[in-house]
Amino acid sequence: MPEHTFRVNGEQVTVDVADDVRLLWVLRDVLGITGPKYGCGINVCKACTSHLNGEAVNPCAIPVGELSPTDEVTTIEGLPATVGEDLHPMQRAWLRHDVAQCGYCQPGQIMAAVALVRKVSAEGRAITDDDLDGLRNICRCGTYPRIREAISSVSRT
C-alpha cells in the first residue's frame, strides 16, 4: 500500500492505505477521529464536512491520494485550536441557541458555518439570508431556524 502524509488538526500524519480510499474512512477508521460523520458517502448530506486548507469540504468525496504533505485537514475536534480556546465561538453559539437535538449532523453543520462566516468576513460584508440558504447540510431534526440564528450571531461579533 502507498503511504500518504498530510496534516490533521495541526499534526502531521502518515497513513498506509490505497490511493482511492476516501478521506472520511481514513479519518474515522484509521485515525480514530469520529467527529466527521458518515451520512451518505456521496457528498450530499454533508454530515462529514471538515476543512481542507481552510475551506469546507466533504471528506467522503476526497480520495486520500489527492492530499499532499502540506495539506491541512481540520475536523470538529481540531476547530477550537484554530482560535486557541476550549470551544470555537461557533460551538459556543450552538450551545447558546440550543441548536442540537440528536446532534448527528452538528459537527458538519458547525464546520460549514465556520467556513461561511470566515468567507463572508473576508469579503468585508454581513452575512445574508442568501448566504445561509447556500448551506446544504442536512439536519433530519429540522433545527434550521436555530442553526441560522447561531451562525448569524457569530457573524455579528
Solvent accessible surface area in square Angstrom, and as a share of the most:
residue,aa,sasa,rsa
1,M,166,0.74
2,P,59,0.37
3,E,125,0.56
4,H,18,0.08
5,T,40,0.23
6,F,0,0.00
7,R,78,0.29
8,V,6,0.03
9,N,45,0.23
10,G,42,0.40
11,E,120,0.54
12,Q,88,0.39
13,V,29,0.17
14,T,72,0.42
15,V,5,0.03
16,D,85,0.44
17,V,19,0.11
18,A,31,0.24
19,D,78,0.40
20,D,103,0.54
21,V,45,0.26
22,R,92,0.34
23,L,1,0.00
24,L,1,0.00
25,W,85,0.30
26,V,0,0.00
27,L,0,0.00
28,R,62,0.23
29,D,108,0.56
30,V,75,0.43
31,L,56,0.28
32,G,54,0.52
33,I,29,0.15
34,T,71,0.41
35,G,7,0.07
36,P,2,0.01
37,K,42,0.18
38,Y,95,0.36
39,G,29,0.28
40,C,37,0.22
41,G,27,0.26
42,I,129,0.66
43,N,67,0.34
44,V,81,0.46
45,C,10,0.06
46,K,48,0.20
47,A,5,0.04
48,C,4,0.02
49,T,4,0.02
50,S,0,0.00
51,H,5,0.02
52,L,32,0.16
53,N,83,0.43
54,G,32,0.30
55,E,118,0.53
56,A,45,0.35
57,V,31,0.18
58,N,17,0.09
59,P,0,0.00
60,C,9,0.05
61,A,41,0.32
62,I,22,0.11
63,P,26,0.17
64,V,0,0.00
65,G,34,0.33
66,E,125,0.56
67,L,18,0.09
68,S,45,0.29
69,P,79,0.50
70,T,115,0.67
71,D,21,0.11
72,E,45,0.20
73,V,0,0.00
74,T,14,0.08
75,T,0,0.00
76,I,25,0.12
77,E,87,0.39
78,G,7,0.07
79,L,0,0.00
80,P,19,0.12
81,A,80,0.62
82,T,76,0.44
83,V,62,0.35
84,G,68,0.65
85,E,76,0.34
86,D,137,0.71
87,L,64,0.32
88,H,16,0.07
89,P,44,0.27
90,M,1,0.00
91,Q,26,0.11
92,R,89,0.33
93,A,0,0.00
94,W,12,0.04
95,L,128,0.64
96,R,151,0.55
97,H,48,0.21
98,D,100,0.52
99,V,0,0.00
100,A,50,0.39
101,Q,111,0.49
102,C,94,0.56
103,G,24,0.23
104,Y,99,0.38
105,C,12,0.07
106,Q,12,0.05
107,P,19,0.12
108,G,0,0.00
109,Q,7,0.03
110,I,13,0.06
111,M,1,0.00
112,A,8,0.06
113,A,0,0.00
114,V,6,0.03
115,A,15,0.12
116,L,22,0.11
117,V,22,0.13
118,R,98,0.36
119,K,111,0.47
120,V,3,0.02
121,S,75,0.48
122,A,91,0.71
123,E,91,0.41
124,G,71,0.68
125,R,98,0.36
126,A,80,0.62
127,I,26,0.13
128,T,63,0.36
129,D,96,0.50
130,D,114,0.59
131,D,21,0.11
132,L,13,0.06
133,D,68,0.35
134,G,51,0.49
135,L,43,0.22
136,R,161,0.59
137,N,10,0.05
138,I,71,0.36
139,C,7,0.04
140,R,201,0.73
141,C,48,0.29
142,G,40,0.38
143,T,4,0.02
144,Y,95,0.36
145,P,87,0.55
146,R,75,0.27
147,I,6,0.03
148,R,73,0.27
149,E,90,0.40
150,A,0,0.00
151,I,1,0.00
152,S,20,0.13
153,S,13,0.08
154,V,17,0.10
155,S,33,0.21
156,R,176,0.64
157,T,143,0.83
